[in-house]
Amino acid sequence: MRAVKALFVCALAVGPAAGCGDIDAGTAEYPGTILYQDPDGGFEFRLLQPPWLPPFLYKFEDLRLTFSVVPPPDDNVTTNLEIILGQALFSLQFSKVGGDPAAAIAEVKGSLPGGASIEPSAPISNTSGSSGVQMAWEEEGEVFHRDAFLAGTGTPTFRLHFTAQKDITDDPMIGQMISSFRAK
């Protein structure tokens, strides 16, 4: 867990300068957002920063996950990954998954806890030409999720896993982030 703390602290300290573009309020397709580019070149997307913190990377053996969060309103940001993900108003986790988007969503649906309330999945596409499926679901205890599974032509499938303390089924900010995502 020490490596996670170091990565998170590093992301907070240098995140705005690493892998992110300038805010473009006039000519970008998503005004007022920054462009985040995965350091390994796997994907890019736009986010509103603030309130979103710069994405940070978690690596453990073969596991590679990228996270971004909107911290709690008291701005009490910790380096403990479990705590910040539990307290964040919104969080986003990017990961590569096996199979096409339909197979990936079916696998996730099959692994959800029995008490989860799942909205029907729906097809999606975004401005970069990626397509896939998405679903929203609620855990017991008022934890809301929205998952988008996207793949471009000749790209791997990515899972964008959003979590929030409120219903995000139709949240426009989440929709904009999905729409701006581009797998490479």
Backbone hydrogen bonds, N-H to C=O, Kabsch-Sander energy under -0.5 kcal/mol:
donor,donor_aa,acceptor,acceptor_aa,energy
5,K,1,M,-2.0
6,A,2,R,-2.2
7,L,3,A,-2.3
8,F,4,V,-2.6
9,V,5,K,-2.7
10,C,6,A,-2.3
11,A,7,L,-2.4
12,L,8,F,-2.3
13,A,9,V,-2.2
14,V,10,C,-2.9
15,G,11,A,-1.8
17,A,14,V,-1.3
18,A,14,V,-1.4
18,A,15,G,-0.6
19,G,17,A,-0.6
21,G,35,L,-1.7
24,D,33,T,-1.2
25,A,23,I,-0.6
32,G,24,D,-1.4
33,T,24,D,-0.5
33,T,30,Y,-1.4
34,I,47,L,-2.7
36,Y,34,I,-0.6
36,Y,45,F,-3.1
37,Q,19,G,-2.8
38,D,43,F,-2.7
41,G,38,D,-2.3
44,E,182,R,-1.5
45,F,36,Y,-1.9
47,L,34,I,-1.9
49,Q,47,L,-0.7
52,W,48,L,-2.0
53,L,69,V,-3.2
56,F,67,F,-2.6
58,Y,65,L,-3.3
60,F,63,L,-2.3
63,L,60,F,-2.7
65,L,58,Y,-2.8
66,T,94,F,-1.8
67,F,56,F,-3.0
68,S,92,L,-1.8
70,V,90,F,-2.7
75,D,72,P,-2.2
77,V,75,D,-1.7
81,L,79,T,-0.7
84,I,80,N,-2.7
85,L,81,L,-2.3
86,G,82,E,-1.5
87,Q,83,I,-2.1
88,A,84,I,-1.9
89,L,70,V,-2.3
90,F,70,V,-1.0
91,S,163,T,-2.2
92,L,68,S,-2.7
93,Q,161,H,-1.9
94,F,66,T,-3.1
95,S,159,R,-1.5
97,V,157,T,-2.5
104,A,100,D,-2.5
105,I,101,P,-2.5
106,A,102,A,-1.8
107,E,103,A,-1.9
108,V,104,A,-2.0
109,K,105,I,-2.8
110,G,106,A,-1.9
111,S,107,E,-0.7
111,S,108,V,-1.2
112,L,108,V,-0.6
112,L,109,K,-1.0
116,A,113,P,-1.8
117,S,138,E,-2.5
118,I,116,A,-0.7
119,E,136,A,-3.2
122,A,134,Q,-2.4
124,I,132,G,-2.4
126,N,130,S,-2.0
127,T,179,S,-1.4
129,G,126,N,-1.6
131,S,151,A,-2.1
132,G,124,I,-2.5
133,V,149,F,-1.5
134,Q,122,A,-2.4
135,M,147,D,-2.2
137,W,145,H,-2.0
138,E,117,S,-2.2
139,E,143,V,-3.0
142,E,139,E,-0.7
143,V,139,E,-0.7
144,F,142,E,-0.5
144,F,164,A,-2.4
145,H,137,W,-3.0
146,R,162,F,-1.9
147,D,135,M,-2.9
148,A,160,L,-2.0
149,F,133,V,-3.1
150,L,148,A,-0.6
150,L,158,F,-2.2
151,A,131,S,-1.9
155,T,152,G,-1.9
157,T,97,V,-0.7
158,F,150,L,-3.0
159,R,95,S,-3.3
160,L,148,A,-3.0
160,L,158,F,-0.5
161,H,93,Q,-2.8
161,H,159,R,-0.7
162,F,146,R,-2.9
162,F,160,L,-0.7
163,T,91,S,-2.1
164,A,144,F,-2.3
165,Q,89,L,-1.4
171,D,168,I,-0.9
175,G,171,D,-2.2
176,Q,172,P,-2.3
177,M,173,M,-1.8
178,I,174,I,-2.2
179,S,175,G,-2.6
180,S,176,Q,-1.8
181,F,177,M,-0.7
181,F,178,I,-0.9
182,R,44,E,-2.8
184,K,42,G,-3.0
